[in-house]
Amino acid sequence: MKYGTNGTPGIAVYKNVLFAVHEGYQAAFGSTSSGQHEATGLIWYTGFKDNKWESPKDTNTGYGTTGTPALAIYDDKLYCVHLAKGGKPNQLWWACYNGEKWTTSDTLLGNQRAASTPSLGVYNPT
């Protein structure tokens, strides 16, 4: 296995595709077939449609995270909220996917912090 997840993925159906968004896990640098893997600390995603995982199988967004990202669909976009990685402990950050690309960079969610994994919900979306 070359790639995987470091924990539970966030799951959502967006534009008839089942998305799994997660903290990445991949073969350790320089490892061979020894099975050594390590968490990347970055958000990766993949989609399942028509009974197969879409290509690319797993895509690195380049955004850092610790723990499971929260997902919600609002205004025809897929939103992702997650805990920051690195020097910003417990700060909440967000990204948005429009069906073609993620927002260009992580955006701090005000000065909001969380002690554990965030969750999202949509209230009265119409």
N, C-alpha and C positions, 0 to 999 in steps of 0.2 A: 504494500500500500504506500503510495507516494504522498497522498494528502488525506486529511480527515478533519475532525473537529476536536477541540479541547473543551468538552462539556456539551451542554444542551444547546441545540440551535433554536433561534427564533423562527417560527413558521407562519407563513401567510400565503393566501392565494391572491395573486395580482395579475390581472389581464389573462385569466385562465391558465396561469402557470403557478405551480406550487413552489414557493421560494423557501430555501433554507439559508438563513444568515447566521454565521457563527464565528467564534474565534478560531483562526486557522491552526492547523497542526500538520507538520510536514516532516519529511525525512531530514534528519539532522545533517548539517553541512559536513561533507566528507564521509558520511556513512555509506556503507555498501549494502549488502543484503542482510546485515546484522539486525535490522529492524529497529534501529535507533531513531526515535522521533522526538520532536520538541514543539511546544506551543510557539506560534509566531507572534502572538499578541496583536494580530491584525484581523480586521473583519473581512471574511470571505463569504461569497454567496454562490449558490447554484440554483438551477430551476428544473423542475420535472414537468414534462408535457408530452402528451401522446405516448404514454407508457415508456418514456426514456428520459434520462437526465440530459439536459441540453448541453451543447458544447459552447464555450469551454465548460468542462465538468466542474471546475471550481475556480473562481476568479477573485483575486486579491484586490480589495478596494484601496488599500494603502492607509486605511484609517485604523488607529490603535484602539484597543478595547481590553477590558478585563471582564470576563463573565459573559452571560447570555445577552445579546441585544434584544430589545423589544421592538415589535413591528406593528404597524397599523396602516390601513389604506384610508386616505382622506383626499378629497378633491382630485381624484384620479391619479394619485401619486402614492408610492410606497415610502413611508417614513420609518426611520430606524433611530431609536434612542439607545445610548449605551454609556457605560462608565468609562471615563478616560483612562488611558494607559500612560504610565510613566510618571512624570513630575506633577501631575494634576490629580491627586487621589480623590476619588469619590465624586468628581465633577461630572455632570451629565452633558453629553454632547449629542448632536443629531446630524443626520444626513438624509437626503431625499433622493429617490430613484424615480425617474419619469418614464421608464420603459426602455430607454436607450442608454442612459448614463446616470451615474450618481452625481450629486452636487460636487463641485470642484474641490471642496475641502470640508473637514469637520467644522462645525459651528457650535460654539459654546451655548448651552441652553440657559441664558441669563447667568446667574451665579448659583444655579441650583446644584445641590449635592444629594447623594443618596448613600445610605449605609449598605444597601444590597442591590440586587438586580432590579432595574426599572421595569415597568409595564406600561402599556398604552391602551387607550380605548377611544372610540369616536362617539361623541354625543351629538345627536340631532344633525347629521351631516347634510341635510337638505336645506 
